Amino acid sequence: MSMANPYWWLWWAMIGTAHAGWAVQRGRVGAGVYFTGHVLSDVIWYSAVSVALGAGRGLLSAGTLRAIYLACAVFLVGMGAVFAGAGVRAVRRAVWAAER
């Protein structure tokens, strides 16, 4: 179900790949800790979301929900732009250093 969310792809393309790479650089223990922590965080997050949706059904209007979704989308796109910019700067620094 997570993969049906377009932001899942954005997160893994921009942030998740870097995190997984950093974990793998630390060996099997790093990869195992990262995987375990990631899975546990998913379980905790989705449990909290399901409890909140079940308990809060009807508390927010459709317009309020749309505004929240829009704010989240803008935030994620902004984060993606920041991480993409950091990647471009890192590549430029590497190319510049290699040319010296």
QUIVEN-V312541 format. One record per pair of residues at least 12 apart in sequence whose C-alpha atoms are under 10 Angstrom apart, sorted by the first residue. I is the first residue (numbers start at 0). J is the second residue. Records with the same first field share a line. If there is no record, write none. Layout:
I = J + J
This chain:
1 = 41
6 = 71 + 72 + 75 + 76 + 79
9 = 75 + 76 + 78 + 79
10 = 75 + 76 + 78 + 79
12 = 79 + 82 + 83
13 = 78 + 79 + 80 + 81 + 82 + 83 + 86
14 = 78 + 79 + 82 + 83
15 = 37
17 = 82
18 = 30 + 33
19 = 33 + 34
21 = 33
22 = 34
